[in-house]
Amino acid sequence: MIKARGIARDGQRPLALFGLSGENVTRLMAGEPISVNLADIGLPDIQIVIVGGRTEQALAEQLGRHWNIPRPPGGQDRPLPPPPTPGVPCAYGCGTSTGWRWYRRVGWQRICAAKAPAGAVARGEFVPDEAHVDRQDGSR
């Protein structure tokens, strides 16, 4: 990562510049936030945190996990998942479901983890029953 300071185009305001390498982006997308203190580049002592994710929901979950920042109201790209319902069959008929999967056309459906596509948890499209996330009934 490259960090630098400068002056904004108006010639008045200080400017903080950050350059991310491919490795930085890979780490961000893997859920590893980048933290920088502006004092390191001669600006006021303010901590900046950069997070990455495929969806706003994934970003919100990461903020909640690392810094206990609640999700802003209305900032969701889909409704919250329902509470866990153990013992309900998988929608694919292959056994007992283990979580909720988001489908744009039909909403949340119960499926087993084996039917969740790769990366679905990171994208917020599959929420396992044991996940500590906000639920429709107000539980976590």
N, C-alpha and C positions, 0 to 999 in steps of 0.2 A: 504494500500500500504506500502510496506517495501522499504526504501531507505538506501543505505549504500555506502561506498567507500572502495576501496582496491587498490591493485597493480596488473597490468596485468601480465600474465604468463611470459612475458619477464623480469619481475622484475624491470622494468624501468618506464613504463607509468602509470599514475593514471587511475583508473577504477571506473566508476559510476555503481552501481547495483540497479535495480528496480525490485521488485516483485509485481505482480498484483494479487489481490484476485478475486474470482468469481464475487463479487459485483462490483469491479473496471471494469472488462470486461463487465458486464451488462450495466454499465453506459456509457462506451465507445461506445458500440454498439447502445445505445440510443441517441448518438450524444453529450454526455457530455465529453469534452476533459479533460485531466489531465495535470496540469501545475506544474512543479517542478523547483526550482532554485537550481543549483548545489552548491551555497554558503551555503545552508542549511546542506550540508554534508561535508563542509570544502574544496570544490573545487572552481575553479574560478567562478565569478558571471555571470553565463550563464543561461538563462531561457530555459527549455526544455518543449515542449508540445507534449503530446501523444494523438493521435486521433484514433478512430476505426470506421470501416464501412465494409459492406459486399463486396463492389466493390471499385475499384480505383476511379471511378466516384463519388461515395458517399463521399470518403475521400477528393477529390478535391473540391466538393461542400461545404463540411464542412470547409475546409481551407479558401475558398473564403468568406464564410458567417461570420466566426469568426475573420479572420485576413486579409481579402482582398488580399489573395495570388492568383494570376491568375493560371489557370490550365496550366501545361507545354505543349508545342506543342507536338503532337503525343502521349501524355500520356492518351489518351482516349481508353476505351475498346469498344466504339461504336461511330458512328458519332454524332455530335450535333443534338438535335431535331430541326425540322423546326420551324418557327415562328407560333404563334397562328393563327388559322383559325376558328373564331367563326361562328356558324351556320351550320357547316358541320355535316352531320349525323354520328352517331356512327357506326363503322364497324360491330357491332353486330345487327344493325337495331332496337335498342331499344330507340332511341331518338337522341337528339343533343349531339355531342361530347363535352368534356370539357378539353381535353388534348391529348398528344401524348403518345403512348405505344410502347416500343421497343420489337420487335419479331426478334429473331436471323435469322430466315429463310426469312422474308419478309421486315425487317427494321421497320421504324416508321409508325404507323397506328393511325388514329383518333379514340378514343373510349371515352365513358362516364366514370366518376369516379366509377360508380357502377360496372363496368366490370374490374376495376383494382384490381389485387389480393392484399391481405393483405401484407403490407410491400413493395409494388412496388415503392412507392415514395422514401422511404429510400434507396432502392437498385438502384435508378436511372432508373428504368424500366418504370415508368409512370411520365410524366412531365405535371402537370396541366398548363393551359393557364396563370394563374396568377403567376406562379413561376418565380422568377428573376434568370434565368440561361442563359448562353451563347447559342445563337441560330445560325443556319446555315447561316442566312442572316446578321450576325454580331450584331443583336439586343440583348437585355437582357430582 
